[in-house]
């Protein structure tokens, strides 16, 4: 069973909204960098342009939107209060925005001072968020699997940030040893630990709740996240004991766990009881297909011993799985927030016997029109397909893929900004009434 919603604990609208609206700005920035530098930036995985684009997406888009989502979902799903939410969200958002922008620009402009600014800002932002969120989660009475996975995701974020800080030091100071062998581990903890476990934590609640499906199997909820976390720890131990069998077991376990989650989620969505078309359903299905493909490629490579095609897997896991899931959740979170806060204000007016001052609150599906979201999904899907082709034939598909990615991110920014403008217009209507 999923936990009940604690709507009265929902933070002010500005708390998650500032994170969600900022995310596509970094998606656009990454796409513009790609357009400027061309397919030559894909010549190897260590080009400064590719490193900048990767971190604009993983920090600027993914971390930005996921911290904002957690600010909203922790109180509503876990029934916990965030202390001084507007203050805390404001300083965490500002530091994360500055750090993400500075880190990407440090690689593009090769300015060491920007690395130092980025490290300080990101360390402050993540430390503040992890301490606040972990303390609240440990104190909440809820014992749902979502709570455990959120705690594991926060621990994974701390490990990811620690490895990232170490790697950034080697780029900012020539005297500091460059440990590129830690890059794959840094990506694994970030994309499979922090991002993957958090998406699983949210899915266990929101898929059955909003898509009207059966709950995830209890055994899967209880053990799948722990197995992924254990596999990541084992993968980390390879840095100390470089045993080939240990590496193979870790990769196999990760791939099997991800495949189980993807197939289970896809089956639940396929057998859902709610038959109304839903935009977010398209994003969830695409994300699960991408995750399943990532896992199958990982399984085949682990068995064959071949080196993975880094760019292909990167596109599948970052764009196909993580960004797709987050993109779809934005279309659920933003309208829900607006509907919730406007309905709450109407209730206050009714309680104060001021019914004449109420405003009409539209259905959530009307706040961001379905057609607008569907066009954005189509651009997102097309950009994913062309980016996968770019990983194989960059000279042919790089520019069409990047242009479509620009369009997808611009449409997402427009849709989210339109929802915020709608909310402000309704507030002005309430004030005038």
C-alpha positions as a Markdown table, in Angstrom:
| # | Residue | x | y | z |
|---|---|---|---|---|
| 1 | Unk | 0.0 | 0.0 | 0.0 |
| 2 | Unk | 1.2 | 3.5 | -0.7 |
| 3 | Unk | 1.4 | 6.1 | 2.1 |
| 4 | Unk | -1.4 | 8.7 | 2.3 |
| 5 | Unk | -0.9 | 12.2 | 1.0 |
| 6 | Unk | -0.2 | 14.9 | 3.6 |
| 7 | Unk | -1.4 | 17.8 | 1.6 |
| 8 | Unk | -1.5 | 20.2 | 4.6 |
| 9 | Unk | 2.3 | 19.8 | 4.8 |
| 10 | Unk | 2.9 | 21.0 | 1.3 |
| 11 | Unk | 5.5 | 23.9 | 1.2 |
| 12 | Unk | 4.8 | 27.2 | -0.5 |
| 13 | Unk | 4.6 | 27.1 | -4.3 |
| 14 | Unk | 7.9 | 29.0 | -4.8 |
| 15 | Unk | 9.8 | 26.3 | -3.0 |
| 16 | Unk | 9.7 | 23.6 | -5.7 |
| 17 | Unk | 8.8 | 25.9 | -8.6 |
| 18 | Unk | 12.1 | 27.8 | -8.6 |
| 19 | Unk | 14.0 | 24.5 | -9.1 |
| 20 | Unk | 11.7 | 23.1 | -11.7 |
| 21 | Unk | 11.6 | 26.2 | -13.9 |
| 22 | Unk | 15.4 | 26.6 | -13.7 |
| 23 | Unk | 16.1 | 23.0 | -14.9 |
| 24 | Unk | 15.3 | 23.5 | -18.6 |
| 25 | Unk | 17.5 | 26.6 | -18.7 |
| 26 | Unk | 20.5 | 24.3 | -18.2 |
| 27 | Unk | 19.1 | 21.9 | -20.8 |
| 28 | Unk | 19.0 | 24.8 | -23.3 |
| 29 | Unk | 22.5 | 25.9 | -22.2 |
| 30 | Unk | 23.9 | 22.4 | -22.8 |
| 31 | Unk | 22.2 | 22.3 | -26.3 |
| 32 | Unk | 23.6 | 25.7 | -27.3 |
| 33 | Unk | 27.1 | 24.6 | -26.3 |
| 34 | Unk | 26.7 | 21.5 | -28.5 |
| 35 | Unk | 25.5 | 23.7 | -31.4 |
| 36 | Unk | 28.5 | 26.0 | -31.0 |
| 37 | Unk | 31.2 | 23.4 | -30.8 |
| 38 | Unk | 29.8 | 20.8 | -33.3 |
| 39 | Unk | 30.4 | 17.1 | -33.5 |
| 40 | Unk | 34.1 | 17.4 | -32.9 |
| 41 | Unk | 33.3 | 17.7 | -29.1 |
| 42 | Unk | 32.4 | 14.0 | -29.2 |
| 43 | Unk | 35.8 | 12.9 | -30.4 |
| 44 | Unk | 36.5 | 11.4 | -27.0 |
| 45 | Unk | 34.8 | 11.4 | -23.6 |
| 46 | Unk | 37.3 | 13.7 | -22.0 |
| 47 | Unk | 36.8 | 16.8 | -24.2 |
| 48 | Unk | 36.1 | 19.9 | -22.0 |
| 49 | Unk | 33.0 | 20.7 | -24.1 |
| 50 | Unk | 31.5 | 17.2 | -23.5 |
| 51 | Unk | 32.3 | 17.4 | -19.7 |
| 52 | Unk | 30.6 | 20.8 | -19.6 |
| 53 | Unk | 27.5 | 19.5 | -21.4 |
| 54 | Unk | 27.3 | 16.4 | -19.2 |
| 55 | Unk | 27.4 | 18.5 | -16.0 |
| 56 | Unk | 24.9 | 21.1 | -17.3 |
| 57 | Unk | 22.5 | 18.1 | -17.7 |
| 58 | Unk | 23.4 | 16.1 | -14.6 |
| 59 | Unk | 23.7 | 19.0 | -12.2 |
| 60 | Unk | 21.8 | 21.8 | -13.9 |
| 61 | Unk | 18.8 | 19.8 | -15.1 |
| 62 | Unk | 18.7 | 16.6 | -13.1 |
| 63 | Unk | 19.9 | 17.6 | -9.7 |
| 64 | Unk | 18.1 | 21.0 | -9.9 |
| 65 | Unk | 14.7 | 19.4 | -10.7 |
| 66 | Unk | 15.2 | 16.4 | -8.3 |
| 67 | Unk | 16.1 | 18.6 | -5.3 |
| 68 | Unk | 13.0 | 20.7 | -6.1 |
| 69 | Unk | 10.8 | 17.6 | -6.4 |
| 70 | Unk | 12.1 | 16.3 | -3.1 |
| 71 | Unk | 11.3 | 19.6 | -1.4 |
| 72 | Unk | 7.7 | 19.0 | -2.5 |
| 73 | Unk | 7.4 | 15.2 | -2.2 |
| 74 | Unk | 9.0 | 14.7 | 1.2 |
| 75 | Unk | 6.3 | 16.7 | 3.1 |
| 76 | Unk | 3.5 | 15.3 | 0.9 |
| 77 | Unk | 4.5 | 11.7 | 0.7 |
| 78 | Unk | 6.3 | 11.4 | 4.1 |
| 79 | Unk | 4.2 | 13.8 | 6.1 |
| 80 | Unk | 7.3 | 15.7 | 7.3 |
| 81 | Unk | 7.8 | 19.4 | 7.8 |
| 82 | Unk | 10.7 | 21.3 | 6.2 |
| 83 | Unk | 11.9 | 24.0 | 8.5 |
| 84 | Unk | 11.7 | 27.5 | 7.0 |
| 85 | Unk | 11.2 | 26.1 | 3.5 |
| 86 | Unk | 11.3 | 29.4 | 1.6 |
| 87 | Unk | 14.6 | 30.3 | 3.2 |
| 88 | Unk | 16.3 | 26.9 | 2.9 |
| 89 | Unk | 15.1 | 26.4 | -0.7 |
| 90 | Unk | 16.2 | 29.9 | -1.7 |
| 91 | Unk | 19.8 | 29.5 | -0.5 |
| 92 | Unk | 20.1 | 25.9 | -1.8 |
| 93 | Unk | 18.7 | 26.8 | -5.2 |
| 94 | Unk | 21.0 | 29.9 | -5.5 |
| 95 | Unk | 24.1 | 27.9 | -4.6 |
| 96 | Unk | 23.2 | 25.0 | -6.9 |
| 97 | Unk | 22.5 | 27.3 | -9.8 |
| 98 | Unk | 25.8 | 29.2 | -9.3 |
| 99 | Unk | 27.8 | 25.9 | -8.8 |
| 100 | Unk | 26.3 | 24.2 | -11.9 |
| 101 | Unk | 26.8 | 27.2 | -14.1 |
| 102 | Unk | 30.4 | 27.8 | -12.8 |
| 103 | Unk | 31.5 | 24.2 | -13.2 |
| 104 | Unk | 30.3 | 24.0 | -16.9 |
| 105 | Unk | 31.8 | 27.4 | -17.7 |
| 106 | Unk | 35.1 | 26.4 | -16.0 |
| 107 | Unk | 35.6 | 23.6 | -18.5 |
| 108 | Unk | 34.5 | 25.8 | -21.4 |
| 109 | Unk | 36.7 | 28.8 | -20.5 |
| 110 | Unk | 39.5 | 26.9 | -18.7 |
| 111 | Unk | 39.4 | 29.3 | -15.7 |
| 112 | Unk | 40.6 | 27.7 | -12.5 |
| 113 | Unk | 38.8 | 30.3 | -10.3 |
| 114 | Unk | 35.5 | 29.1 | -11.7 |
| 115 | Unk | 36.4 | 25.5 | -10.5 |
| 116 | Unk | 36.9 | 26.9 | -7.0 |
| 117 | Unk | 33.6 | 28.8 | -7.1 |
| 118 | Unk | 31.8 | 25.7 | -8.4 |
| 119 | Unk | 33.3 | 23.4 | -5.7 |
| 120 | Unk | 32.4 | 25.8 | -2.9 |
| 121 | Unk | 28.9 | 26.4 | -4.1 |
| 122 | Unk | 28.0 | 22.8 | -4.8 |
| 123 | Unk | 29.5 | 21.6 | -1.6 |
| 124 | Unk | 27.4 | 24.1 | 0.3 |
| 125 | Unk | 24.2 | 23.3 | -1.6 |
| 126 | Unk | 24.5 | 19.6 | -1.4 |
| 127 | Unk | 25.6 | 19.6 | 2.3 |
| 128 | Unk | 22.7 | 21.8 | 3.3 |
| 129 | Unk | 20.2 | 19.7 | 1.4 |
| 130 | Unk | 21.5 | 16.3 | 2.5 |
| 131 | Unk | 21.7 | 17.3 | 6.2 |
| 132 | Unk | 18.2 | 18.8 | 6.2 |
| 133 | Unk | 16.6 | 16.0 | 4.2 |
| 134 | Unk | 18.3 | 13.2 | 6.1 |
| 135 | Unk | 17.4 | 14.7 | 9.5 |
| 136 | Unk | 13.7 | 15.1 | 8.5 |
| 137 | Unk | 13.6 | 11.6 | 7.0 |
| 138 | Unk | 15.1 | 9.9 | 10.0 |
| 139 | Unk | 12.6 | 11.6 | 12.3 |
| 140 | Unk | 9.5 | 10.9 | 10.2 |
| 141 | Unk | 7.3 | 8.1 | 11.6 |
| 142 | Unk | 6.7 | 6.7 | 8.1 |
| 143 | Unk | 8.4 | 3.3 | 7.4 |
| 144 | Unk | 7.4 | 3.0 | 3.8 |
| 145 | Unk | 10.0 | 1.7 | 1.3 |
| 146 | Unk | 10.1 | 5.2 | -0.2 |
| 147 | Unk | 11.7 | 6.6 | 3.0 |
| 148 | Unk | 14.5 | 4.0 | 2.9 |
| 149 | Unk | 15.2 | 4.6 | -0.7 |
| 150 | Unk | 15.3 | 8.3 | -0.3 |
| 151 | Unk | 17.9 | 7.9 | 2.5 |
| 152 | Unk | 20.0 | 5.6 | 0.3 |
| 153 | Unk | 19.6 | 8.1 | -2.6 |
| 154 | Unk | 20.9 | 10.9 | -0.2 |
| 155 | Unk | 23.9 | 8.8 | 0.8 |
| 156 | Unk | 24.6 | 8.1 | -2.9 |
| 157 | Unk | 24.4 | 11.9 | -3.5 |
| 158 | Unk | 27.0 | 12.5 | -0.8 |
| 159 | Unk | 29.3 | 9.9 | -2.3 |
| 160 | Unk | 28.8 | 11.3 | -5.8 |
| 161 | Unk | 29.5 | 14.8 | -4.5 |
| 162 | Unk | 32.6 | 13.6 | -2.7 |
| 163 | Unk | 34.0 | 11.9 | -5.8 |
| 164 | Unk | 33.1 | 14.9 | -7.9 |
| 165 | Unk | 34.9 | 17.2 | -5.6 |
| 166 | Unk | 38.0 | 15.1 | -5.7 |
| 167 | Unk | 37.9 | 15.0 | -9.5 |
| 168 | Unk | 37.3 | 18.8 | -9.8 |
| 169 | Unk | 40.3 | 19.4 | -7.6 |
| 170 | Unk | 42.5 | 17.6 | -10.1 |
| 171 | Unk | 41.2 | 19.8 | -12.9 |
| 172 | Unk | 41.6 | 23.0 | -10.9 |
| 173 | Unk | 45.1 | 22.4 | -9.6 |
| 174 | Unk | 47.8 | 20.8 | -11.7 |
| 175 | Unk | 49.6 | 19.6 | -8.6 |
| 176 | Unk | 46.6 | 17.5 | -7.6 |
| 177 | Unk | 46.8 | 14.0 | -9.2 |
| 178 | Unk | 44.2 | 13.4 | -11.9 |
| 179 | Unk | 42.3 | 10.2 | -11.1 |
| 180 | Unk | 40.3 | 9.6 | -14.3 |
| 181 | Unk | 39.7 | 6.0 | -13.3 |
| 182 | Unk | 37.2 | 7.4 | -10.7 |
| 183 | Unk | 35.1 | 9.1 | -13.4 |
| 184 | Unk | 33.0 | 5.9 | -14.2 |
| 185 | Unk | 32.5 | 5.3 | -10.4 |
| 186 | Unk | 31.4 | 9.0 | -10.0 |
| 187 | Unk | 28.9 | 8.5 | -12.8 |
| 188 | Unk | 27.6 | 5.2 | -11.5 |
| 189 | Unk | 27.0 | 6.6 | -8.0 |
| 190 | Unk | 25.3 | 9.7 | -9.5 |
| 191 | Unk | 23.1 | 8.2 | -12.2 |
| 192 | Unk | 22.3 | 4.8 | -10.7 |
| 193 | Unk | 22.6 | 5.6 | -7.0 |
| 194 | Unk | 21.3 | 9.2 | -6.5 |
| 195 | Unk | 19.1 | 9.5 | -9.6 |
| 196 | Unk | 18.1 | 5.8 | -10.0 |
| 197 | Unk | 17.2 | 5.2 | -6.4 |
| 198 | Unk | 15.3 | 8.4 | -6.0 |
| 199 | Unk | 13.3 | 7.7 | -9.2 |
| 200 | Unk | 12.5 | 4.3 | -7.7 |
| 201 | Unk | 11.5 | 5.8 | -4.4 |
| 202 | Unk | 9.1 | 8.1 | -6.1 |
| 203 | Unk | 7.8 | 5.5 | -8.5 |
| 204 | Unk | 6.8 | 3.2 | -5.7 |
| 205 | Unk | 4.3 | 5.9 | -4.6 |
| 206 | Unk | 3.2 | 7.9 | -7.6 |
| 207 | Unk | 2.8 | 5.1 | -10.2 |
| 208 | Unk | 0.1 | 3.2 | -8.1 |
| 209 | Unk | -1.4 | 6.5 | -6.9 |
| 210 | Unk | -1.7 | 8.6 | -10.1 |
| 211 | Unk | -1.8 | 5.8 | -12.7 |
| 212 | Unk | -4.2 | 3.6 | -10.7 |
| 213 | Unk | -2.0 | 0.5 | -11.0 |
| 214 | Unk | -1.4 | -2.4 | -8.6 |
| 215 | Unk | 1.3 | -1.7 | -6.1 |
| 216 | Unk | 4.9 | -2.8 | -6.7 |
| 217 | Unk | 5.6 | -6.3 | -5.3 |
| 218 | Unk | 6.6 | -5.9 | -1.6 |
| 219 | Unk | 9.7 | -8.1 | -2.2 |
| 220 | Unk | 10.8 | -5.7 | -4.9 |
| 221 | Unk | 10.2 | -2.6 | -2.8 |
| 222 | Unk | 12.1 | -4.1 | 0.1 |
| 223 | Unk | 15.2 | -5.4 | -1.6 |
| 224 | Unk | 15.8 | -4.0 | -5.1 |
| 225 | Unk | 17.2 | -0.6 | -3.8 |
| 226 | Unk | 19.4 | -2.3 | -1.3 |
| 227 | Unk | 20.8 | -4.7 | -4.0 |
| 228 | Unk | 21.6 | -1.7 | -6.3 |
| 229 | Unk | 23.3 | 0.1 | -3.4 |
| 230 | Unk | 25.3 | -3.1 | -2.5 |
| 231 | Unk | 26.4 | -3.5 | -6.2 |
| 232 | Unk | 27.6 | 0.1 | -6.2 |
| 233 | Unk | 29.6 | -0.5 | -3.0 |
| 234 | Unk | 31.1 | -3.6 | -4.6 |
| 235 | Unk | 32.0 | -1.6 | -7.7 |
| 236 | Unk | 33.7 | 0.9 | -5.4 |
| 237 | Unk | 35.8 | -1.8 | -3.7 |
| 238 | Unk | 37.3 | -2.6 | -7.1 |
| 239 | Unk | 39.4 | 0.6 | -6.7 |
| 240 | Unk | 41.1 | -1.2 | -3.8 |
| 241 | Unk | 40.9 | -4.8 | -4.9 |
| 242 | Unk | 40.9 | -4.8 | -8.7 |
| 243 | Unk | 39.4 | -8.3 | -9.2 |
| 244 | Unk | 37.8 | -9.0 | -12.6 |
| 245 | Unk | 35.2 | -11.4 | -11.1 |
| 246 | Unk | 34.1 | -8.6 | -8.6 |
| 247 | Unk | 33.7 | -6.2 | -11.4 |
| 248 | Unk | 31.6 | -8.7 | -13.5 |
| 249 | Unk | 29.4 | -9.6 | -10.6 |
| 250 | Unk | 28.7 | -5.9 | -9.8 |
| 251 | Unk | 27.8 | -5.0 | -13.4 |
| 252 | Unk | 25.6 | -8.1 | -13.7 |
| 253 | Unk | 23.8 | -7.3 | -10.5 |
| 254 | Unk | 23.2 | -3.7 | -11.5 |
| 255 | Unk | 22.0 | -4.6 | -14.9 |
| 256 | Unk | 19.6 | -7.3 | -13.6 |
| 257 | Unk | 18.2 | -5.0 | -10.9 |
| 258 | Unk | 17.6 | -2.2 | -13.4 |
| 259 | Unk | 16.0 | -4.6 | -15.9 |
| 260 | Unk | 13.6 | -5.9 | -13.2 |
| 261 | Unk | 12.6 | -2.4 | -12.2 |
| 262 | Unk | 12.0 | -1.3 | -15.8 |
| 263 | Unk | 10.0 | -4.4 | -16.8 |
| 264 | Unk | 7.9 | -4.3 | -13.6 |
| 265 | Unk | 7.1 | -0.7 | -14.0 |
| 266 | Unk | 6.2 | -1.2 | -17.7 |
| 267 | Unk | 3.9 | -4.1 | -16.8 |
| 268 | Unk | 2.2 | -2.1 | -14.1 |
| 269 | Unk | 1.6 | 0.7 | -16.5 |
| 270 | Unk | 0.4 | -1.7 | -19.2 |
| 271 | Unk | -2.2 | -3.2 | -16.8 |
| 272 | Unk | -3.3 | 0.0 | -15.1 |
| 273 | Unk | -7.0 | 0.4 | -14.3 |
| 274 | Unk | -7.2 | 4.0 | -15.4 |
| 275 | Unk | -7.8 | 4.1 | -19.1 |
| 276 | Unk | -7.8 | 7.9 | -19.7 |
| 277 | Unk | -4.9 | 9.0 | -21.8 |
| 278 | Unk | -2.2 | 10.6 | -19.7 |
| 279 | Unk | 0.8 | 12.6 | -20.9 |
| 280 | Unk | 3.1 | 11.5 | -18.1 |
| 281 | Unk | 2.4 | 7.9 | -19.1 |
| 282 | Unk | 4.2 | 8.5 | -22.3 |
| 283 | Unk | 7.3 | 9.7 | -20.5 |
| 284 | Unk | 7.3 | 6.8 | -18.0 |
| 285 | Unk | 7.0 | 4.3 | -20.8 |
| 286 | Unk | 9.8 | 5.9 | -22.8 |
| 287 | Unk | 12.0 | 6.1 | -19.6 |
| 288 | Unk | 11.5 | 2.4 | -18.9 |
| 289 | Unk | 12.3 | 1.3 | -22.4 |
| 290 | Unk | 15.5 | 3.4 | -22.2 |
| 291 | Unk | 16.4 | 1.8 | -18.8 |
| 292 | Unk | 15.7 | -1.7 | -20.1 |
| 293 | Unk | 17.9 | -1.1 | -23.2 |
| 294 | Unk | 20.6 | 0.2 | -20.9 |
| 295 | Unk | 20.4 | -2.9 | -18.7 |
| 296 | Unk | 20.3 | -5.3 | -21.7 |
| 297 | Unk | 23.4 | -3.6 | -23.2 |
| 298 | Unk | 25.1 | -3.8 | -19.8 |
| 299 | Unk | 24.3 | -7.5 | -19.5 |
| 300 | Unk | 25.6 | -8.3 | -23.0 |
| 301 | Unk | 28.8 | -6.3 | -22.4 |
| 302 | Unk | 29.4 | -7.9 | -19.0 |
| 303 | Unk | 29.1 | -11.4 | -20.5 |
| 304 | Unk | 31.1 | -10.7 | -23.6 |
| 305 | Unk | 33.8 | -8.6 | -21.8 |
| 306 | Unk | 33.6 | -5.9 | -24.5 |
| 307 | Unk | 34.1 | -2.2 | -23.5 |
| 308 | Unk | 30.8 | -0.3 | -23.4 |
| 309 | Unk | 30.1 | 2.4 | -26.0 |
| 310 | Unk | 30.2 | 5.3 | -23.5 |
| 311 | Unk | 28.3 | 7.9 | -25.5 |
| 312 | Unk | 25.5 | 5.4 | -26.4 |
| 313 | Unk | 25.0 | 4.4 | -22.8 |
| 314 | Unk | 25.3 | 8.0 | -21.6 |
| 315 | Unk | 22.5 | 9.1 | -24.0 |
| 316 | Unk | 20.3 | 6.2 | -22.9 |
| 317 | Unk | 20.7 | 6.7 | -19.1 |
| 318 | Unk | 20.9 | 10.5 | -18.9 |
| 319 | Unk | 18.5 | 11.6 | -21.7 |
| 320 | Unk | 16.5 | 8.4 | -22.2 |
| 321 | Unk | 15.9 | 7.4 | -18.6 |
| 322 | Unk | 16.7 | 10.2 | -16.1 |
| 323 | Unk | 15.7 | 13.3 | -18.1 |
| 324 | Unk | 12.6 | 11.6 | -19.5 |
| 325 | Unk | 11.3 | 10.6 | -16.1 |
| 326 | Unk | 12.0 | 14.0 | -14.6 |
| 327 | Unk | 10.4 | 15.7 | -17.6 |
| 328 | Unk | 7.2 | 13.7 | -17.2 |
| 329 | Unk | 7.1 | 14.2 | -13.5 |
| 330 | Unk | 7.2 | 18.0 | -14.0 |
| 331 | Unk | 3.9 | 17.8 | -15.9 |
| 332 | Unk | 2.4 | 16.1 | -12.9 |
| 333 | Unk | 4.0 | 18.2 | -10.1 |
| 334 | Unk | 3.6 | 21.7 | -11.5 |
| 335 | Unk | -0.2 | 21.5 | -12.3 |
| 336 | Unk | -0.8 | 19.6 | -9.0 |
| 337 | Unk | 0.9 | 22.4 | -7.0 |
| 338 | Unk | -1.0 | 25.1 | -8.7 |
| 339 | Unk | -4.3 | 23.3 | -8.3 |
| 340 | Unk | -3.5 | 22.5 | -4.6 |
| 341 | Unk | -2.5 | 26.1 | -3.6 |
| 342 | Unk | -5.4 | 27.7 | -5.4 |
| 343 | Unk | -7.9 | 25.2 | -4.0 |
| 344 | Unk | -6.5 | 25.8 | -0.5 |
| 345 | Unk | -7.0 | 29.6 | -0.9 |
| 346 | Unk | -10.6 | 29.0 | -2.0 |
| 347 | Unk | -11.1 | 26.8 | 1.1 |
| 348 | Unk | -9.8 | 29.6 | 3.3 |
| 349 | Unk | -12.2 | 32.0 | 1.7 |
| 350 | Unk | -15.1 | 29.6 | 2.3 |
| 351 | Unk | -14.1 | 29.1 | 5.9 |
| 352 | Unk | -14.1 | 32.9 | 6.3 |
| 353 | Unk | -17.5 | 33.2 | 4.7 |
| 354 | Unk | -16.1 | 34.9 | 1.7 |
| 355 | Unk | -17.5 | 32.6 | -1.0 |
| 356 | Unk | -18.1 | 35.4 | -3.5 |
| 357 | Unk | -14.3 | 36.1 | -3.6 |
| 358 | Unk | -13.5 | 32.5 | -4.8 |
| 359 | Unk | -12.0 | 31.9 | -8.2 |
| 360 | Unk | -12.6 | 29.0 | -10.6 |
| 361 | Unk | -9.8 | 26.5 | -10.3 |
| 362 | Unk | -9.4 | 24.5 | -13.5 |
| 363 | Unk | -8.7 | 20.8 | -13.7 |
| 364 | Unk | -5.0 | 20.0 | -13.5 |
| 365 | Unk | -5.0 | 18.8 | -17.1 |
| 366 | Unk | -6.0 | 22.3 | -18.2 |
| 367 | Unk | -3.3 | 24.2 | -16.4 |
| 368 | Unk | -0.7 | 22.9 | -18.9 |
| 369 | Unk | -2.7 | 22.0 | -22.0 |
| 370 | Unk | -2.3 | 18.4 | -23.0 |
| 371 | Unk | -1.5 | 19.4 | -26.6 |
| 372 | Unk | 1.4 | 21.6 | -25.5 |
| 373 | Unk | 2.9 | 18.8 | -23.4 |
| 374 | Unk | 2.4 | 16.3 | -26.2 |
| 375 | Unk | 4.3 | 18.5 | -28.7 |
| 376 | Unk | 7.1 | 18.8 | -26.2 |
| 377 | Unk | 7.2 | 15.0 | -25.7 |
| 378 | Unk | 7.4 | 14.4 | -29.5 |
| 379 | Unk | 10.4 | 16.8 | -29.7 |
| 380 | Unk | 12.0 | 15.0 | -26.7 |
| 381 | Unk | 11.4 | 11.6 | -28.2 |
| 382 | Unk | 12.8 | 12.7 | -31.6 |
| 383 | Unk | 15.9 | 14.2 | -30.0 |
| 384 | Unk | 16.5 | 11.0 | -28.1 |
| 385 | Unk | 16.3 | 8.9 | -31.2 |
| 386 | Unk | 18.6 | 11.2 | -33.2 |
| 387 | Unk | 21.1 | 11.4 | -30.3 |
| 388 | Unk | 21.3 | 7.6 | -30.2 |
| 389 | Unk | 22.1 | 7.7 | -33.9 |
| 390 | Unk | 24.6 | 10.5 | -33.2 |
| 391 | Unk | 26.5 | 8.1 | -30.9 |
| 392 | Unk | 27.0 | 5.9 | -33.9 |
| 393 | Unk | 27.2 | 8.4 | -36.8 |
| 394 | Unk | 28.0 | 11.8 | -35.3 |
| 395 | Unk | 28.8 | 13.6 | -38.5 |
| 396 | Unk | 25.3 | 12.8 | -40.0 |
| 397 | Unk | 23.0 | 13.2 | -37.0 |
| 398 | Unk | 24.6 | 15.6 | -34.6 |
| 399 | Unk | 23.0 | 18.9 | -35.7 |
| 400 | Unk | 19.5 | 17.6 | -36.3 |
| 401 | Unk | 19.6 | 15.9 | -32.9 |
| 402 | Unk | 20.8 | 19.1 | -31.2 |
| 403 | Unk | 18.3 | 21.3 | -32.9 |
| 404 | Unk | 15.5 | 19.0 | -31.7 |
| 405 | Unk | 16.9 | 19.0 | -28.2 |
| 406 | Unk | 16.9 | 22.8 | -28.2 |
| 407 | Unk | 13.2 | 22.7 | -29.3 |
| 408 | Unk | 12.3 | 20.2 | -26.6 |
| 409 | Unk | 14.0 | 22.1 | -23.8 |
| 410 | Unk | 12.5 | 25.4 | -25.1 |
| 411 | Unk | 9.0 | 24.0 | -25.1 |
| 412 | Unk | 9.5 | 22.5 | -21.6 |
| 413 | Unk | 10.6 | 25.9 | -20.3 |
| 414 | Unk | 7.7 | 27.6 | -22.1 |
| 415 | Unk | 5.1 | 25.2 | -20.7 |
| 416 | Unk | 6.4 | 25.5 | -17.1 |
| 417 | Unk | 6.7 | 29.3 | -17.3 |
| 418 | Unk | 3.2 | 29.5 | -18.7 |
| 419 | Unk | 1.9 | 27.5 | -15.7 |
| 420 | Unk | 3.7 | 29.9 | -13.3 |
| 421 | Unk | 2.2 | 32.9 | -15.2 |
| 422 | Unk | -1.2 | 31.3 | -14.9 |
| 423 | Unk | -0.8 | 30.9 | -11.1 |
| 424 | Unk | 0.3 | 34.5 | -10.7 |
| 425 | Unk | -2.7 | 35.7 | -12.7 |
| 426 | Unk | -5.0 | 33.7 | -10.5 |
| 427 | Unk | -3.4 | 35.2 | -7.4 |
| 428 | Unk | -3.9 | 38.6 | -8.8 |
| 429 | Unk | -7.5 | 37.7 | -9.5 |
| 430 | Unk | -7.9 | 36.7 | -5.9 |
| 431 | Unk | -6.3 | 39.8 | -4.6 |
| 432 | Unk | -8.5 | 42.0 | -6.8 |
| 433 | Unk | -11.6 | 40.1 | -5.7 |
